[in-house]
Amino acid sequence: MSAPAPDAAPAGPSVSQLVLRLLKVRVWLGEIIRPNEVQVTLFWAGIIGFIGAWSSILFRLASDFLNFLFTQKHGGYAAGFGALSWWQRLIIPAIGGLLAGMSLSLGERFSRKTSSTDYMEAVVLGDGNVPVRLSLIKSLSALFSIASGASIGREGPLVQLSAMLASAVGRLIKLPIPRRRLIVACGAAAGIASAYNAPIAGSLFVAEIVLGSLAMESFGPLVFSSVVATMTVRAFFGQNALYKTAQFGLNSAWEILPYCLLGLVCGAAAPFFLRGLKLSEKVFALSKLPVPLRLAAGGLVVGVLAMLHPEVCGNGYTLAESILRGDWIWKSLLYILVLKLLATAATFGSGAVGGVFTPTLCVGASIGYLYGAGVDYVWHATALSPSALALVGMGAFLAATTHAPIMAIIMIFELTLDYQIILPLMLCCVVAYYTSLGFEKKSIYSDALRRKGGGLFEQQMAHLRVADLMRENPTSVPVTASFGQVAQNFVTNHFNYLYVTDKDSRFAGAISLHDIKSYLNQPEIAEIVTARDLIREEFTTITPEVSLAEALKTFSHHDAERIPVVENRTNQKLIGSISKTDLILSFAESSSKEPAAA
Amino acid sequence: MSVSPADVLKSAVFNLDIKARQYHPAIRELVEAASGDSRVLDNEGFERAVLLREDECSTSIGAGVSFPHARTSCVSDLILAVGRSKEGIPVGDDTRIHLLFLVGTPKTKIQEYLMVVGFLARNVKQQPIFEALIRADSPEAFVKSFGVSAK
């Protein structure tokens, strides 16, 4: 009998040992780390936090530098304006407004006017795309306004820039739409967190106001992004609380009553503040001035007010800090408050790009301090400090204007790192929130959210089908693929099931990494086995016309992260796959939009 | 996993003198040998599945050995049928198959199938075992060549 030596002439398909070793390492790592799509999203949220923080740092440095060019002074915007002569205080905000308006006008001329830059729209209803050019134009405009002393906050452009960068990253790594929206939300959270050195408030701002949901599917990445952003900013600017205050606390249980009443005062005042801002918008709109002149007019109003009192310039941070230090007598502060309200209304109404968050805090602090002075007058025996009421007033007014009391409570705590004040703060914020609801159902962000179609989301969800969330052309191998090809696909793609198709591109089944992982160190198998020998034929599939609710039900009986989508039940042609994470995110967003729609 | 390679070998069907001189008839002869086993539910279906798989991609690993196999519902449990041809069955221009390991597995038993095929292929590629398999004069001796007690 003449049998050839077994080792003499090996035949059959050869498999790279390297590929098999790589796959073994991937399986080993996969079993230890097991990164699913949520964890991958967390990773990207961290990256977004880092990038967002750097955009904030650079924007802050740029606005400080530009402010120096305008005023030739360092050390805060209000202080810088205070050192200027009256005519400089008059014209610098007007020139800044003109430049801001011109950059907006020129930018819009060179951009597609149909696209919206608003990150809220991108998160709430859009496809997670925040256009780069328009965002940069708006940021440049904001830079001119802020640096020239407009009464508007930096947080608006910081959030915008951070969200824009997040959107760009989402597009670059080809995230599906639901997760791209979440990543943009992470960018917004990073923007807030880095603007205020407040990671919890950053997450809660987006969760409570934009997403309207604290579901862990979305809240986890927001937290991750905010924390990374805050740590990055702290490494650059230091770890101090933004507002340095004395430690406030309750000296007696009776003191809770004035705090409670402060909630009523702030809750009642907030709707009028919002109406004032809207009225100013209408007045400027009636003027029909071109955008550059309109913003210049807004700047001019601020300039006139700054002639009277330079503290009205800027976002109000310095003013709020001096109020918290107790540097004011009530008559002066009342005067400043009126001027600050007018300056903010003029800036906001003229259409300057920026946020009203910090001005809101400043107004809240003023109201709280004035109220505190009144309490001190009526109840002379109390040791209650007007500054303590100013601090709580900041939170209460913020809660009443944003309709986000949880965020407001956390924000004040993070801004001051004063835990002693937390009890009156919580009570006051909640009272202010409910009181403001009694006067006005809309928050400062309601119009923006409604314009962006938050109410349409439910309708859209009802019509969404698997086809809308499906990722097309999923990775697959033919039934004749060698074991090596199968292994190669598992190495290069982080999934646990590899789809297999027949020669007509029909779905034949899926190969489970679990089934083959024990045999990766057996090259002999690689010479015999093809994809057909490894497939699980009874693998759940879904068709594109199935509703998302049905798809979710299908996932509940299926342990894979993805389900293959076939064209129809007859031809079984593999056309895509749908991810459980995308589906859950869509539902989390949908359920959170319900109250907004109402 | 409930079975071991030793269990599979001990319950294997043997035809140590394949008469056919062509590859597909040799597979049919081996399927025929297995047809009396209660694990084969549909003899013709099993044969069709094995030949279909063979047509799709050869199961020869060179060195005179092939592993015709199919995952099919025509068998109720994993079954191994061993065939040997003294003269060798020509496949291609210069290759002759001396040992055929026909494996039938139910569709759900992917890991058992890989375990058995891996065990057989790994051992049969070792020169001393291969030679012992060629020399074995009985099924018991054949099984023993794998280092497995026939009892």
Interface residues (C-beta under 8 A of the other chain):
Chain A: M1 S2 A3 P4 A5 P6 D7 A8 A9 P10 A11 G12 V479 T480 S512 D515 I516 S518 Y519 Q522 E524 I525 E527 I528 V529 T530 R532 D533 L534 R536 E537 E538
Chain B: R53 E56 C57 S58 T59 S60 I61 G62 A63 G64 V65 F67 H69 R71 K86 E87 G88 T95 R96 H98 K107 I110 Q111 Y113 L114 M115 V117 G118 A121 R122 V124 K125 Q126 Q127 F130 E131 I134
